[in-house]
Amino acid sequence: MKKKNDDFELIETPNEVVTSDISDADFVLQQADDSIHEQKFQTKPTTFLKDSLKRFRKNKSSVVAAFILGILILLAIFVPIFNTNDVSNAANSALKNLEPKLFNGGGFWDGTVTVRHKEVDYETGYPDPSLYYKSGIRDIVREGEHFTNVPNAFGKGGYIQTGFYGGYGIEKSYLNSTNPMDNSAANKFVLDLEQSHLTLTNFVVMDEDMLKEDLGNDGVIPENFKLGLTGLQFVYYYDEEEKAIDLVEPSLTHTVGIEGGESTIVLNDLILANEDHLTSFESFYFRFVTSKDADITASDHVCSLIKSMVIETDSHVDEEQVYFSPKADKETGIEGISFTDAMKMSARSFELGSGSRQRRNCGYWTVDSSGKYFKKIYLAKAVYASFTYDSYSATLGERENVPVSSYDVQRYYRNRWVDYTIDIIYDGSTPIIDPDTFEFVILNEAKCPFIKAPEYEDVKDVFVTESGREGFTIYGDVMYYKYLGYETMPKFLFGTDKSGRDMFKYVFEGLRNSLLLGVLTFAVCFIIGLIWGAISGYFGGAVDLIMERVTDILSGVPWIVLMTIIILKAGSSFGTFALALCLTGWIGTASTTRTQFYRFRGREYVLASRTLGASDARLIAKHILPNAMGTIITGAVLMIPSVIFSEATISYLGLGFKNLSSLGVILSNNQSELTNHPYQLIFPSVVIALVMISFNLFGNGLRDAINPSLKGEGE
């Protein structure tokens, strides 16, 4: 066999001895100097932290998540500090429900909203002024007329469709609208027919020919109905018994008050001829009676279409001070309607008050009961329109008849925005403004809230206190944002809520409190769970068995039940929430830690360290925990968004923070605004979503970054 290298050849022959000529020249000393050392490393030395950061940067999604979290945390810290707008419960309600605004005009994020297919006034074309200020309406487009069978605040015409006994009138009458259920004699209105007269001046009931004359081909009888005979009754109560008096005999049509029909019908004699000989009535109402004609079979449904009915009175009582409660709603305490409106059959001329809401077109004519008794609108003319609504111009623009106190007027004077002379004199014992010396001049139109100088007639509510302090109120036309103290028209990036809170500050103040709750809960639960799980997983055996039974018992109690009980007992403060979340929140971290310790405690390097005399504490802290920390920290970090989400959940049950904002409280308070003002839920929801997603991605990157087994990977 022949073997060859670069220096010499060696031929081995088993059967003979080979003599090789090898000299010192055949060998070369590679290390010529006296010092001997190892070769230099090809890579630079690094620390665990640098290596972790390098691995973290390679996970692009985690880097983006960390960047987003950083921005959200900075906003949560600095927005509540530098934004001076009030977001307490006493925020300025004059700023309520302003749309989000970042730009001026353009149709995007500019404080405007597009309103489509909104009912508007038939005559003017504008919607309900209590909902939409005229100054905020732009680019209104009228969509044309429509027939509707639904009560419409701004409808025109139409008919009342009644079936069988469709009642119209009042059950009880009151003088006091603020307490209509006051049954005292002083609060009752009594209809005295010896001092006043009731006259039926307009009562029109339609037949098919009259309906077609009114509406053309659209004038059709309601489907599945035939027109019946319509009469009118006066219903009163005597000894708790209901009694009825026929005022107008049943007929297919009635044409009182129109050309070709009866002009008026005096009702006094008919009503005074009652069997109980009553001349005054406390509780009464008028009732339509719809009955079948002889040609209508028993199986057919009948109805009446009543165009109008007006009963006039010359009662000496001020009609505007009398209120009535409908019979159908006597148990609900509905405020009622004025005497004038109660005596006129018009589905669109009155409104009933219920609590803090005003319900238009309701009361008698919106009742659509099941069975044979019903009354509802039929074929009223309605107009719908679409328009752009600028909430800032409407709310903070020009306002008429705004009360400005003398204190504010003096402030304007000190700022040299106005100059005025308003002297208070006495007319007998009554303080009044001296008309001869009155003068009011605007000096700085750019800063003065008044759009035009007030006149003498605008100064009202003059007073002089016993101490001699004088005062008055000017009802003038103002630029409202200046009146509120703003130098320029404000912008609210996230809009405002129903209480006038700046949603931008409100959301990030809520995020700050939610993050504080999450971080505090995370820190406590992480420490407890880490210690508990490490002991349980490392020692195992009886120790593990006992500790696991404890966690099983605690985890068997639903957290929401435990939290609810604690909050109900101790109140819904920040500390109570943190305590309730920490009671069982550490169990997840403990379980993960225990699993990881079971995984690593039998590894060779752990056994080797124990053989060399390492203590249990050193084995846990130096050898097992660093290798398990990646998985543990990933699950634990997700505890922060979980706490935020848990707090939001409990807030929906009405157990949120009291007098303290959080994302959960904001969502709970604004959930009723989803339809009308969805931005009040969208912005806090987006923030919660970003927090949840970012923490998840950040936790995944953190897990890989701090895993010691990946050190040096990718070099």
C-alpha angles and dihedrals in degrees: 000000000000122000122186134188133171095273108040146348125245121198116191119204114178096203100054138039116254122206115205126201105225120167138176090261090068090068126067122199107228096191101056099168126070098247119085120197142151122270119264119267114255091215129059119250114253141184128239091251094052091046091050092050091049091054091045092054091055090063099077096186091054091050091052090047091050090050092051092047090050092053092047092049092049091049090048089054103041106030094066089047101049100029106085098190115122114248097171124113087268094061118144107280089196087077096052123142098003111166120242111276131191103139134041109241128329097111095261124099089337102125095265132114130197113235115199132195096358121165112248137185110286093224105037100027093228126121128240106310091212088064102032126032111221091228090065098051116102135170095009113189118195110219097199137252125316134183114235137184091198119094108260125195092215101031125128130219119340130136139261110242111206131179125204105318106010104171123215125181140046137313101196133006128215140180095209115069094186092061106025093163092062102121096189117128091242091060099046124099114217121201104220110191092190089067101033140032131227115212127185100219101164129025117151122173117181132226123194095270093050090048093053090047089054099043109014115216090352091065100096131146112254112271116271092013137102126201113260135191114286126208136170127230137186110222122197138166127241123173088350090302123122115230131182133209121197110234101168122023118238113272139155092245137019123193106179112160098013132098112286094018138083115300102213139344119210108217101188098090092047093050096041090056090072119139092243093055092232119166098181131044132199099183121031143131142182120248133198113219116205116189137170123270117230090254093056116091122230092250094056123097117231133200142172127228108211116191099187146342127186125178113188127201135191092206114161090225116099101256094210090061096055121088131184136204117214117240093236091057102038092118095051098059095233108181096235136217135283121274093248093053093042091059094049122073103224123134093201106040102075143038134206123225120226115177109308095336127089113215114201123205096015137106114077100002102049093060108112103172124183117254127028099325114082144130128186145146118282127194100343115169113244133179124212127192142178124222146158113253120205104202093191096054090044097048104029102026129083115337128186129218095009114168112240115187124225088246090062092044089055089050090053088050093051089050089052092240093124140015121207147163114209114163122186117218133168129256096197102307095337119097113228138168115265104242093198096061099033114127133157125178130175111225102176113034093178094062105021113100092215112094092197133010112272119246127229091261091058093066110090143147093054115184142169119199125218089256090057099254111148127208146162142173126238116209102204145146110271142174096246101212089056089047088056091052102261118135093205134018104285125231124214111200094203096025124237132283131234091281095050096255118154100247093205092061093034093055096047093043086053090047090052092053092044092050092047089052091047096047094045092048091045093052095049096042093044094053094045094043093046093052094042095047094044093053093044095046098041101048098032119171118075092351091056092045094054095044093048092053089054092052091046091056093048094045090051091068110084107243093222091055092048092047093047092052093049093047092048091050101039102025131250100282127140093258093048092053091049092049093048092050094047095052093077103003094093094061094084093052090046091052093050092047092049091051093050093048090052087052098051106028093083097048119124096247090054091050090047092051091049089050089053090055104264113163124237091253091052092047091051097043102035106030113022105028098053091053093046096043096087095064093037095052093047093058093040095051089056087061090079097063089038090058091049090051092047091052090050090051095051090047090061087061089059094254098109128128116304115227090352127096126227135157090260093051091049092052091045093050094047102041090103089060096063094107102039102029109016094167088075088069100028097064098048089042091053090050091051090048092050091049092050096046095041094050090048094052092040090053092052091052091046091053092057094041097057097039104116092202089068095054111136094010113150096023 
